[in-house]
Amino acid sequence: MMKARFIASILVAGSVVAGFTAAPALAAAPDTSLPIHVVSNQLTADNNSKVVTYTGNVHVTQGGLTLDADRVNLYLDNSNNLVRVKATGTANKRAFVQQAATATAPLMRGWGNVINYWVTQHKMDMQGNAELHRGTDTFNGPFVEYYIDSRRVNANGNGSNAKGDTNGKASSNSSGRVNMTFTPSSNGQSQKSSSNQK
């Protein structure tokens, strides 16, 4: 027997879905100004707590952005504007996010035990076993932050902060230190950098 799937669309410009209104769009952006579509096995909406919860094979799309998780919570402010999307994985499968490649930016794929999408700030963070691939470069650590419009990456270890604004590979060891190694440039010359901060 086929299980029914719940489908919802949330317009960032302000359409109402399940009694809630999404946040107004900021300056026009390729993905962040487009409607958010959610597909799941189950939906629970609580007007008192301002939380909409989707469970069961949840798939979220917004333009070239996709987000997959076992559970997704939408958090709204007192004016019923969507401010945060929280995706949670399972013990066996992390939440997953992807941003499609463009003519000027490579494909981005990210994983985390929890992924938060801060809608009005146009950024995401991956928490717990976090990993982000941007083209051929990889960022790993307890916490990875990603800015959707600029595609900038910050990788953080326990109190440390290493920015990956250009191509690079970041990893975090058990001490919470963040290490970054730049991949070779297109002209064949290797550019390497390392950042170790506690």
C-alpha positions, 0 to 999 in steps of 0.5 A: 500500500502506497503511503501518502506524501504531504506536499507544501509550498512556502513563498518567501514573498509571503504566501500562507501555508498551514496558517503561517507566512514566510519571511519577505525576500531580501535583495533578489538572489538566485535561490534565497528569493524563491519559494520553498517547497516541502514534501514529507510523510507527515506534517504537524503544525502548532500555532501556539509554538509557531513550529511546523514539523515535517517527518518521514523522508522530508525533501525541501527545495528552494531553487537550486537548493535541496535539503533532505532529512528524517525530520524538518522543523520550520520556526516562525516569529511572532508575525508568522514569518519563517526565520529558520529551517532545522533539518535533523538526521538519524543515528545512521544517516546525516541530514544532507544539503546541496546547492546546484553549480552555476557558471561561476560557482561549483556544486556544493554538498553538505552533511551534518547531524543537524543542518540549520537554514537561517532564512533571512540571513541567507546562511546555513550551518552544519552541526555534528559530524559536519562535512561540506564539499565545494567542487573538489574542496572539502571542509570537515569539523564539528561546525561548518557555516555556509553563506548561500549567496556568496558561497563562503565557508567557515569551519569551526572547532572548539572555539576556533574559527578558520575561514575558507573563502577560497578553495581549500580543505579543512578538517577538525581533529579531536582537540578541536583544532581546524586545519586547512590545506589549499588545493593546487591552483589551475596552473599546476602550482600548489598553494598551501595554507594551514590554520591551527587555532584553539 
